[in-house]
């Protein structure tokens, strides 16, 4: 009996072992690390191949500029839209944590604090990289989450002696009641890079008495200090990031504040600037050519055409005509307007093109020849992300007033060709408003 059971058991083992020997080897393919740009904040309407063909070197140049310099409303809206999009980054950028931090910092600087916070909530290992950590701390301070900002600073793995972290650490130590340590850190920070505004606010925080002066809203730490000192925040001019935090809402599409009168013509222009195209069209319908200054009416028609994305030929022909016959000062403005509407794709008759080619009074561009050509080539190749980056580079160099007409026209054309039509229209409208 024992011998029979032993044989049965051995047979069962062999039968059970056969499938194991018959199984093919499984090849394991390691998963690629997640792309840092694939974390998005919201549906921006832009495609997953946004960064196809984009230069990572251009991204590394442009994103810190967007984080540090003021932009016009059209450029800021473009930056917010592109940088909030979840899409694989330019080749070589996916695992660049510094670049990922610059992306978040740029979003915060242009007022997209909520978008930045959403992306950060989906990003792991903030404390392993100073750039990402600083973006996370700023977002937390702007959201009123001072404790979270202090936690990020405490966990920072490197760069702890950089000036940003020294200033934040002094504030966090003061919050925690560590007065002696806060004094030492504060003195160290001021010794590394003295800042009068931070000095008076933090000095008052440490002293617990005396007048700290007016509130300052340059960034998250100023905002936190001013708030903790009970200062009147309405008396200070906020940076875009702080303005967004105070408004408890995200800025949307580009808009501009201009005077609404006197008269229906100016009211119509103000409606276009505020993004109310329907009201502008209604007001325009009540205007007649014989009772309205011809140049201003031509400009209003151009604004409505640009905002609606319908740059029609007759409107452009009238601008070309006014650019040829108006007095010298007005002539340049009409030529600028015609150039912008042409860049948006407005058709011209052969006669209009002949007059257009003679224009010499329009505002010339200021971007380098190479950068302008790079923008042209990116648009023609339909490289959406690259076109946006180069447009933002030119815009950052131009400042809050926006690019000169020559540069702006190239931006409008490149964005339109690349598929960024709404952003092209915004740049065109902004440039046309400047011709009032």
C-alpha positions in Angstrom: 0.0 0.0 0.0 2.8 2.4 0.9 4.6 1.6 -2.3 1.4 2.3 -4.3 0.7 5.6 -2.6 4.3 6.7 -3.2 4.0 6.0 -7.0 0.7 7.9 -7.2 2.2 10.9 -5.4 5.2 10.9 -7.7 2.9 10.8 -10.7 0.9 13.7 -9.5 4.0 15.7 -9.0 5.2 15.0 -12.5 1.8 15.8 -14.0 1.6 19.1 -12.1 5.2 19.9 -13.2 4.7 19.6 -16.9 2.8 22.9 -17.5 5.5 24.7 -15.6 8.2 23.4 -17.9 6.0 24.2 -20.9 5.5 27.9 -20.1 7.5 30.3 -22.3 9.8 32.8 -20.7 8.1 36.2 -20.0 10.0 39.2 -21.2 9.8 42.2 -18.8 10.0 45.6 -20.3 10.7 48.4 -17.8 8.2 51.2 -17.8 9.4 54.6 -18.8 9.5 57.2 -16.0 6.5 59.5 -16.2 7.0 62.7 -18.2 7.0 65.7 -15.9 5.1 67.7 -18.5 2.3 65.1 -18.9 0.7 66.3 -15.7 -1.9 68.9 -16.8 -4.2 71.2 -14.9 -7.2 71.3 -17.1 -8.6 70.7 -20.6 -7.1 73.6 -22.5 -8.2 72.4 -25.9 -4.6 71.7 -27.0 -3.5 68.3 -28.3 -1.3 65.6 -26.7 1.4 66.3 -29.3 1.6 70.0 -28.3 5.4 69.8 -27.9 6.1 67.7 -31.0 9.4 68.9 -32.5 9.9 71.6 -30.0 13.5 72.5 -28.9 14.2 71.7 -25.2 16.9 74.4 -25.3 14.4 77.0 -26.3 12.1 75.8 -23.4 15.0 76.0 -21.0 15.6 79.6 -22.1 12.0 80.8 -22.3 10.3 79.4 -19.2 12.5 81.2 -16.7 11.9 84.4 -18.6 8.1 83.9 -18.4 8.5 83.3 -14.7 10.5 86.5 -14.2 9.2 89.1 -16.6 5.8 90.8 -17.0 3.9 89.9 -20.1 1.1 91.6 -22.0 -2.4 90.2 -21.5 -2.3 88.2 -24.8 1.1 86.7 -24.0 0.2 85.9 -20.4 -3.0 84.1 -21.6 -0.9 82.1 -24.2 1.6 81.1 -21.4 -1.2 80.0 -19.1 -2.9 77.9 -21.8 0.2 76.2 -23.1 1.8 75.5 -19.7 -1.4 74.2 -18.1 -1.7 71.5 -20.8 -0.9 67.9 -20.0 1.3 66.7 -22.9 4.6 64.9 -23.2 7.3 67.6 -23.1 9.9 68.5 -25.7 12.4 65.6 -26.3 14.9 65.6 -23.4 12.6 67.7 -21.1 10.4 64.9 -19.6 12.7 64.1 -16.7 14.2 67.6 -16.3 13.0 68.5 -12.8 14.5 72.0 -13.0 12.5 72.6 -16.2 9.4 71.2 -14.6 9.9 73.6 -11.8 10.3 76.5 -14.2 7.0 75.5 -15.9 5.2 75.8 -12.5 6.9 79.0 -11.6 5.9 80.5 -14.9 2.3 79.5 -14.4 2.3 81.1 -10.9 4.0 84.3 -12.1 1.3 84.7 -14.8 -1.5 84.3 -12.3 -2.4 80.6 -12.9 -2.0 79.8 -9.2 -4.8 77.2 -9.2 -3.5 75.5 -12.3 0.0 75.3 -10.7 -1.5 73.8 -7.5 -3.3 71.2 -9.5 -0.2 70.1 -11.4 1.8 70.1 -8.1 -0.7 67.9 -6.5 0.0 65.3 -9.2 3.7 65.7 -9.0 5.8 63.5 -6.6 9.1 64.2 -5.0 8.9 68.0 -4.8 11.4 68.2 -2.0 14.1 66.4 -4.2 14.5 69.4 -6.5 14.9 73.1 -5.4 13.1 74.5 -8.4 10.0 72.3 -7.9 10.1 72.8 -4.2 10.2 76.6 -4.5 7.2 76.4 -6.9 5.4 74.2 -4.4 6.2 76.5 -1.5 5.0 79.6 -3.4 1.8 78.0 -4.4 1.2 77.0 -0.8 1.9 80.5 0.5 -0.4 82.0 -2.1 -3.2 79.6 -1.1 -2.8 80.6 2.6 -1.2 77.2 3.4 1.8 78.5 5.3 2.3 75.3 7.2 2.6 73.3 4.0 5.2 75.8 2.6 7.2 75.4 5.8 7.0 71.6 5.5 8.3 71.7 2.0 11.3 73.8 3.1 12.0 71.5 6.0 12.1 68.5 3.7 14.2 70.1 1.0 17.1 67.8 0.1 19.5 70.4 -1.4 19.8 74.1 -2.0 18.7 74.9 1.6 21.1 77.9 1.8 19.7 79.6 -1.3 18.2 83.0 -0.4 14.6 82.0 -1.0 14.8 79.2 1.5 16.7 81.3 4.1 13.9 84.0 4.0 11.2 81.4 4.2 12.9 79.5 7.0 13.2 82.7 9.1 9.4 83.3 8.6 8.6 79.6 9.5 10.8 79.7 12.6 9.1 82.9 13.7 5.7 81.3 13.1 6.7 78.4 15.2 7.8 80.6 18.1 11.5 79.9 17.6 12.6 83.5 18.1 16.3 83.0 18.5 16.7 80.8 15.5 14.5 83.1 13.4 16.7 86.1 14.3 19.9 84.2 13.3 18.3 83.0 10.0 17.0 86.5 9.2 20.4 88.1 9.8 22.0 85.4 7.6 19.4 86.0 4.8 20.0 89.8 4.9 23.7 89.3 4.8 23.4 87.1 1.7 21.1 89.4 -0.2 19.7 92.5 1.6 16.1 93.3 0.7 14.6 96.4 2.2 10.9 95.3 1.9 11.5 91.8 3.3 13.7 93.4 6.0 11.0 95.8 7.3 8.2 93.2 7.2 10.3 90.4 8.8 11.8 92.8 11.2 8.4 93.8 12.5 7.4 90.1 12.6 10.4 89.3 14.8 10.0 92.4 17.0 6.3 91.8 17.6 5.9 95.6 17.7 6.4 98.8 15.8 5.2 99.8 12.3 6.0 97.4 9.5 5.0 100.0 6.9 2.8 99.2 3.9 1.9 95.8 2.7 3.9 94.3 -0.1 2.5 91.8 -2.6 5.4 90.9 -4.8 5.1 87.2 -4.2 4.0 84.4 -1.9 6.3 85.2 1.0 5.5 89.0 1.0 1.8 88.1 0.9 2.2 85.7 3.8 4.1 88.2 5.9 1.8 91.1 5.1 -1.2 88.9 5.9 0.3 87.7 9.2 1.0 91.3 10.2 -2.6 92.3 9.6 -1.7 94.9 7.0 -4.1 96.4 4.5 -3.7 94.3 1.4 -5.9 96.5 -0.7 -3.4 99.4 -0.5 -0.6 97.4 -2.3 -0.3 96.7 -6.0 -0.2 92.9 -6.3 1.9 90.9 -8.7 -0.3 88.8 -11.1 0.1 85.7 -8.9 -1.0 87.5 -5.7 -3.8 89.2 -7.6 -5.1 85.8 -8.6 -4.9 84.5 -5.1 -6.7 87.6 -3.7 -9.4 87.2 -6.4 -9.9 83.5 -5.5 -10.2 82.8 -9.2 -8.1 82.0 -12.2 -7.6 84.6 -15.0 -9.2 83.5 -18.2 -8.8 84.6 -21.8 -7.0 87.9 -22.5 -9.0 91.1 -21.9 -8.0 94.7 -21.7 -9.4 97.7 -19.7 -9.9 100.8 -21.9 -12.1 103.8 -21.6 -15.8 103.2 -22.6 -16.6 106.6 -24.0 -17.7 109.0 -24.9 -19.9 107.7 -27.7 -21.0 104.4 -29.1 -17.8 103.9 -31.1 -15.5 103.9 -28.1 -18.0 101.8 -26.2 -17.9 99.3 -29.0 -14.1 99.2 -28.8 -14.2 98.8 -25.0 -16.7 95.9 -25.5 -14.2 94.1 -27.8 -11.5 94.7 -25.3 -13.6 93.2 -22.5 -14.4 90.1 -24.6 -18.0 91.1 -25.3 -18.0 90.7 -29.1 -21.8 90.5 -29.3 -22.3 94.0 -27.7 -19.6 95.4 -29.9 -21.3 94.1 -33.0 -24.7 95.5 -31.8 -23.1 99.0 -31.2 -21.4 98.8 -34.6 -24.7 98.2 -36.3 -25.9 101.6 -35.0 -23.0 103.5 -36.5 -23.1 105.1 -39.9 -20.1 106.0 -42.1 -21.2 109.6 -42.7 -21.5 110.3 -38.9 -18.4 108.5 -37.7 -14.7 109.4 -38.2 -13.5 107.2 -41.0 -10.2 106.0 -39.4 -11.8 105.1 -36.1 -14.6 103.2 -37.9 -12.0 101.3 -40.0 -10.2 100.4 -36.8 -13.4 99.3 -35.0 -14.2 97.1 -38.0 -10.7 95.6 -37.8 -11.1 94.9 -34.1 -14.4 93.1 -34.7 -13.0 91.1 -37.6 -10.0 90.0 -35.6 -11.9 89.1 -32.4 -14.4 87.1 -34.4 -11.7 85.3 -36.4 -13.1 86.6 -39.7 -10.5 89.1 -41.2 -12.5 89.9 -44.3 -11.1 91.5 -47.4 -13.1 94.7 -47.5 -12.1 95.6 -44.0 -8.5 95.1 -44.8 -8.7 97.0 -48.0 -10.1 100.0 -46.1 -7.2 99.9 -43.7 -4.8 99.8 -46.6 -6.5 102.7 -48.2 -6.4 104.8 -44.9 -2.7 103.8 -44.5 -1.9 105.4 -47.8 -3.9 108.7 -47.6 -4.1 109.7 -43.9 -1.8 112.3 -42.3 1.6 111.1 -41.2 0.6 110.3 -37.6 -2.6 108.5 -38.4 -1.0 106.8 -41.4 1.4 104.8 -39.3 -1.5 103.5 -37.1 -3.5 102.5 -40.0 -0.6 100.7 -41.5 0.1 98.9 -38.3 -3.6 97.8 -38.2 -3.5 96.6 -41.8 -0.4 94.6 -41.2 -1.9 92.9 -38.2 -5.1 92.0 -40.0 -3.1 90.7 -43.0 -1.1 88.5 -40.6 -4.3 87.1 -39.3 -5.1 85.9 -42.9 -7.1 88.7 -44.3 -7.2 88.6 -48.1 -6.2 91.6 -50.2 -7.0 92.6 -53.8 -4.0 93.0 -56.1 -4.3 96.8 -55.9 -4.4 96.6 -52.1 -1.3 94.4 -52.1 0.5 97.0 -54.2 -0.3 99.8 -51.8 0.5 97.5 -48.8 4.0 96.8 -50.1 4.7 100.5 -50.1 4.1 101.0 -46.4 7.0 102.6 -44.6 5.4 104.1 -41.6 4.6 100.9 -39.6 6.3 100.1 -36.4 9.3 97.9 -37.0 10.1 94.7 -35.0 12.8 94.5 -32.4 13.5 90.8 -32.2 16.7 89.5 -33.7 16.6 88.3 -37.3 17.3 84.7 -36.2 14.6 84.6 -33.6 12.1 86.1 -36.0 13.0 83.6 -38.7 12.8 80.7 -36.2 9.3 81.8 -35.3 8.4 81.9 -39.0 9.8 78.5 -39.6 8.0 77.0 -36.5 4.7 78.3 -37.6 5.1 77.1 -41.2 6.1 73.6 -39.9 3.0 73.7 -37.6 5.1 73.2 -34.5 2.6 74.4 -32.0 4.7 74.3 -28.8 7.8 75.7 -30.5 5.7 78.6 -32.0 4.3 79.4 -28.6 7.7 79.4 -26.9 9.2 81.7 -29.5 6.2 84.0 -29.3 6.6 84.1 -25.5 10.4 84.8 -25.8 9.8 87.8 -28.0 6.9 89.0 -25.7 9.0 88.6 -22.6 11.7 90.8 -24.1 9.1 93.4 -25.0 7.6 93.7 -21.6 4.0 94.4 -20.4 3.2 96.6 -23.3 3.6 93.7 -25.7 5.7 93.3 -28.9 6.2 96.0 -31.5 3.9 95.7 -34.6 6.6 94.1 -36.7 7.2 91.4 -34.2 3.5 91.1 -33.3 2.6 90.4 -36.9 5.0 87.6 -37.1 3.7 86.2 -33.9 0.1 86.4 -35.1 1.0 84.7 -38.4 3.0 81.9 -36.7 0.4 81.1 -34.1 -2.3 81.0 -36.7 -0.3 78.7 -39.0 0.6 76.4 -36.0 -3.1 76.0 -35.0 -3.2 78.4 -32.1 -6.0 80.5 -33.7 -7.5 81.9 -30.5 -4.1 83.1 -29.3 -3.3 84.6 -32.7 -6.6 86.6 -32.5 -5.8 87.8 -29.0 -2.4 89.1 -30.1 -4.0 90.8 -33.1 -6.8 92.4 -31.0 -4.2 93.7 -28.5 -2.1 95.2 -31.2 -5.2 96.9 -32.8 -6.3 98.3 -29.5 -2.9 100.0 -29.3 -3.7 101.9 -32.5 -6.6 103.9 -31.0 
